[in-house]
Amino acid sequence: MRPFSWLLVLLLAVVAVACVDPEELLLRGTVDVIVIDGTITNLAEPQIIRLNRSRADPLTGRFGVLPLTKISVQVVVDSAEVINCHETVDGSYQLPSDFKGQVGHAYQLRFTLENGGTYVSTQQIMPAVPPIAKVSAQFNLTSLPPNLLGGFTKGYDLLIDMQDPVAQRNYYRWDWNLYEMQDWCKSCTQGYYMTNKLTLVSSYPAPLVYRAEPDLLEDCFDVPSSVLSTGTFSSPSYFVLDYPCRTQCWEIIHSYALNLFNDQYVNGGQILSRNIGQVPFYTHNPALIEIRQASLTSDAYRFLTLFQQQTQNTGGLADTPPAALVGNVHNVANAQEKVVGYFTAGAVSSIRYWLDKKDASGIPLGGVDDEGKIVPGDKELFFALNRRLPKPEPQTSVEYSIGFAIVGGGSRPPSALCVPSDTKTPLKPDGWRN
């Protein structure tokens, strides 16, 4: 789930907590709402709408997030053309790959649950966006808020120049995506990465024997419980193993904060050296940043501004409890049902900036482990993101190291695929320098 979706769910949890006795540690909740996160842009990129249900356990009050799967999702263009979305992963619905929005056109979300409940959004007319004129990045020892990464504050401030259009009201949102080289592609908990599917061919006498099939698995294979319980199993009862990437792979790290702007006081003027984001100093290695300047409808700007105010609330007992952020989607048959989140449309001006990090000073977030030892360059990013060093599968005999035997399947340990996702890509990003 993308950061904005998680923030929406987190805010729901805060709402529920704020409405009960603060003395209780396990809070009883009744929240059960649909959460929307979707924006149509004018770029040739995946256009994805995320639909989830946030639900609190009626006994414990603890929150869970359930993707809304196998439902009918459509986008209606200009009240005439209906475009069907297809589900890519649970809860994520993508428009056709050749679809992109157009400035001045109207877009409306419509989806139907398996129980027949139908939901629609208000129409969103895509506003134009001016281009970004200039981008720069400045290393700053105190760029990040201290509570973001456990007191680590070193990062890069992203600054942009732009010309605001004359004689029209404009609303903006800025985001960034950071591309860093990643050397580790898969972590397996209580299991091992397998290139091929396995079929059990013998279970007596011990050890278990599996045969590697021609069909690919390319995923973790859970260690059988019978193996975990034996005294001959060489790994600890709980373990995590990490597998290096088979090909080049890039980690995609998304911006973590909202950066909004209303041109009320600079209408038609230049916006110079606007600080639009702070990128953590994760590693010494060069990286690529995509800076995105998006236009917002006035209603979307108001919603996001309120959302920003509530998520920046300190959460103390003296704070005013936040209200559930109901957006612009409603149940056609039940206007009283609260639906959280927002569906909108906005044009995007995007620039890619090469960050060589030659001006950085000090130690990056992934540079030193918890024992004060220098982390090798190919492990810096992994350590920065996971706060532990990667643990490769031991290079010993298959049966001894994994507790069961495999016929075929090649030598171990294998490398892992770089699977395309919100956070990884095997495709060289546009603008990457070798």
GIGIZI-V802743 format. One record per residue. OMEGA is omega in whole degrees, -180 to 180 (* if undefined). NEAR is the number of other C-alpha atoms within 12 Angstrom. Layout:
omega: [OMEGA & OMEGA]
near: [NEAR & NEAR]
This chain:
omega: [-179 & -176 & -177 & 178 & 179 & 179 & 177 & 179 & 179 & 179 & 177 & 178 & 179 & 179 & -179 & -179 & -176 & -173 & -180 & -179 & -178 & 179 & -178 & 178 & 175 & -169 & 180 & -176 & 178 & -177 & 177 & -172 & 173 & -179 & -177 & 171 & -179 & 177 & 174 & 178 & 180 & -179 & 175 & -177 & 177 & 177 & -169 & 175 & -178 & -178 & 180 & 172 & 177 & -172 & 176 & 176 & -176 & -179 & -176 & -176 & -179 & -174 & 171 & 180 & -180 & 175 & 175 & -174 & 173 & 177 & -180 & -179 & -179 & 171 & -179 & -177 & 177 & 178 & -174 & -175 & 179 & -179 & -179 & 175 & 175 & -177 & -180 & 170 & -175 & 176 & -180 & -176 & -174 & 174 & 180 & -173 & -179 & -178 & 167 & -177 & 179 & 179 & 178 & 179 & -175 & -177 & -179 & 178 & 176 & 176 & -177 & 179 & 180 & 179 & 178 & 179 & -177 & -178 & 178 & 176 & 169 & 176 & 178 & 179 & -174 & 176 & 177 & 177 & 176 & 179 & 169 & -177 & -174 & 177 & 172 & 178 & -178 & 177 & -175 & -180 & -179 & -177 & -171 & 173 & -174 & -177 & -176 & -175 & 175 & 178 & 177 & -173 & -176 & 180 & 179 & 172 & 179 & -176 & 179 & 168 & 177 & 176 & 179 & -180 & -179 & 169 & 172 & -179 & -178 & 177 & -173 & 171 & 178 & 176 & 172 & 172 & -179 & 176 & 177 & 176 & 180 & -179 & -177 & -168 & -177 & 173 & -178 & 177 & -179 & -179 & -177 & 178 & 179 & 176 & -177 & 173 & -179 & 174 & 179 & -179 & 179 & 178 & 179 & -8 & -180 & 4 & 171 & 179 & 178 & 174 & 177 & -179 & 177 & -178 & -178 & 171 & -180 & -179 & 179 & 175 & -177 & 176 & 179 & -178 & 179 & 178 & -180 & -174 & -178 & -180 & -178 & -178 & -170 & -180 & 177 & -176 & 174 & -178 & 174 & 178 & -175 & -174 & -178 & -179 & 178 & 180 & 173 & -178 & 178 & 171 & 177 & -179 & -174 & 177 & -171 & -175 & 175 & 175 & -173 & -179 & 175 & -174 & -175 & -174 & 178 & -172 & 179 & -178 & 177 & 172 & -172 & 176 & 176 & 178 & -173 & 178 & 179 & -178 & 180 & 176 & -175 & -174 & 174 & -170 & 176 & -177 & 179 & 179 & 170 & 177 & -176 & 175 & -174 & 172 & 178 & 168 & -179 & -180 & 178 & 178 & 180 & 179 & -177 & 177 & 177 & 178 & 179 & -180 & -177 & -179 & 177 & 176 & -175 & 177 & 179 & -177 & -179 & -178 & 175 & -179 & 179 & 175 & 178 & -176 & 178 & -175 & -173 & 177 & -180 & 175 & -176 & -175 & -177 & -177 & -178 & -179 & 180 & 176 & -173 & 178 & -173 & 170 & -178 & 179 & -180 & 175 & -176 & 168 & -173 & 175 & 177 & -172 & 179 & -178 & -176 & 177 & -180 & -179 & -178 & 177 & -180 & -175 & 178 & -177 & -179 & -171 & -176 & -179 & -174 & 178 & 179 & -180 & 179 & 179 & 178 & -174 & -178 & 179 & -176 & -176 & 178 & -180 & -180 & -176 & -174 & -178 & 171 & 176 & 177 & 179 & -179 & 173 & -179 & 178 & 177 & 180 & -174 & -175 & -178 & -172 & -176 & 172 & 175 & -175 & 178 & 175 & -177 & 176 & 177 & -177 & 178 & -1 & 178 & 169 & -174 & 177 & 168 & -174 & 180 & -180 & 175 & -172 & 179 & 173 & 174 & -178 & -179 & -178 & 174 & -180 & -180 & 179 & 179 & *]
near: [28 & 28 & 21 & 28 & 32 & 27 & 29 & 41 & 41 & 31 & 36 & 43 & 37 & 36 & 30 & 34 & 33 & 27 & 25 & 20 & 14 & 18 & 11 & 14 & 12 & 19 & 26 & 24 & 29 & 24 & 35 & 28 & 37 & 38 & 44 & 46 & 39 & 42 & 40 & 44 & 40 & 29 & 24 & 19 & 19 & 26 & 34 & 38 & 43 & 43 & 46 & 36 & 32 & 36 & 28 & 29 & 20 & 17 & 14 & 19 & 27 & 26 & 31 & 24 & 28 & 22 & 29 & 29 & 23 & 22 & 28 & 31 & 36 & 32 & 43 & 28 & 29 & 22 & 19 & 12 & 15 & 21 & 29 & 26 & 29 & 27 & 25 & 23 & 21 & 22 & 33 & 34 & 37 & 31 & 32 & 22 & 19 & 14 & 22 & 29 & 37 & 25 & 28 & 22 & 27 & 30 & 37 & 37 & 45 & 36 & 38 & 25 & 25 & 13 & 12 & 13 & 20 & 24 & 34 & 32 & 34 & 29 & 28 & 39 & 32 & 36 & 34 & 30 & 34 & 29 & 25 & 33 & 22 & 24 & 30 & 29 & 36 & 30 & 28 & 24 & 26 & 23 & 27 & 28 & 22 & 15 & 12 & 19 & 24 & 13 & 15 & 26 & 27 & 32 & 35 & 35 & 31 & 40 & 30 & 31 & 24 & 28 & 23 & 31 & 23 & 15 & 12 & 20 & 25 & 36 & 36 & 40 & 39 & 38 & 35 & 37 & 36 & 41 & 40 & 45 & 39 & 40 & 33 & 38 & 39 & 35 & 33 & 28 & 23 & 25 & 31 & 40 & 37 & 38 & 29 & 27 & 25 & 32 & 22 & 19 & 19 & 17 & 17 & 12 & 10 & 19 & 26 & 30 & 25 & 30 & 23 & 24 & 20 & 17 & 14 & 16 & 20 & 27 & 27 & 29 & 27 & 26 & 32 & 23 & 17 & 19 & 29 & 24 & 16 & 19 & 15 & 19 & 26 & 23 & 28 & 21 & 21 & 17 & 23 & 26 & 34 & 34 & 38 & 29 & 30 & 21 & 21 & 26 & 29 & 36 & 36 & 31 & 31 & 29 & 28 & 28 & 30 & 31 & 30 & 31 & 32 & 27 & 27 & 18 & 15 & 21 & 20 & 19 & 19 & 21 & 27 & 20 & 21 & 28 & 28 & 38 & 38 & 39 & 47 & 47 & 43 & 43 & 40 & 32 & 30 & 27 & 35 & 32 & 40 & 37 & 40 & 36 & 44 & 41 & 44 & 40 & 37 & 28 & 26 & 38 & 31 & 24 & 27 & 37 & 25 & 25 & 34 & 25 & 23 & 27 & 30 & 20 & 21 & 16 & 21 & 14 & 17 & 11 & 15 & 16 & 25 & 30 & 25 & 33 & 35 & 32 & 34 & 32 & 36 & 32 & 28 & 21 & 13 & 14 & 16 & 12 & 21 & 27 & 35 & 39 & 40 & 41 & 47 & 42 & 46 & 43 & 37 & 36 & 30 & 33 & 28 & 28 & 31 & 27 & 35 & 24 & 29 & 18 & 17 & 25 & 20 & 23 & 27 & 34 & 39 & 35 & 33 & 27 & 24 & 15 & 11 & 10 & 13 & 20 & 28 & 22 & 25 & 24 & 36 & 34 & 40 & 36 & 30 & 35 & 27 & 20 & 22 & 24 & 31 & 31 & 24 & 29 & 33 & 21 & 15 & 16 & 17 & 28 & 25 & 22 & 26 & 37 & 34 & 38 & 29 & 31 & 23 & 20 & 26 & 17 & 18 & 26 & 27 & 30 & 30 & 34 & 32 & 32 & 23 & 19 & 22 & 24 & 26 & 30 & 28 & 27 & 20 & 22 & 27 & 18 & 19 & 22 & 19 & 14]
